Amino acid sequence: MFYNYILKCFVLIDLKTTQVTHQDIGQMDMYVRMYDELKKAKDDNPTIGILLCSDTDADVARYSVLHGNEQLFATKYKTYLPTEEELKAEIESQKAIFEIQQQEKNENKEE
């Protein structure tokens, strides 16, 4: 747990050595809600929860509280320094996923 003075909010970080599960996300959601209710001051911004895991599951992220919750984040990490090519490929992959999610969000708004 950290307090970011620039963002004026608590930041909770959970490091998982396995693939993220819906239980992990639910647990982080509970922690975020607890900090917002018990620790956050009136002039603080909402608590941010970050799950760092060795692998992510797109379905778990899509159908869990992560979807549509701007305060919870899950991302994967590497136990080694990736090459420049691997970093570029990962950035392009994440950009494509983000663009698809934004298109879906816009389509849902139009309905």
Phi, psi and omega in degrees: 000134177228160169243122179266112183289333179286313179282344183056055178203159172282146176234118179257130181236131178236124181258121179246136180267006180232182177293142180293142179240166177295333176293320178299317181292318178297321178296316179296320178301318179297315179299317180299314180296320179297314179297320179298322183278322190258333187244329186293132175279163183300327181267004175279153172278165181301147178296143178251134176247131180235124174255119175254124185223160182288340178202148178246159178240116184301321180292318178299316180293322183288320186256016178251187179294348176298324183291115178087001179252110184283357183256353180243137182224140173231134179213159180262156178232165179245147178269009178217163179281117181288160177285167179299321179295318178297320178296315179299316180297319180293318178298315179296320178297315181292324176297318180296317178298316180298316180296320177296316179297321179293321177297316179297319180297317179294321178295322178293326179292326183287338183284000000 
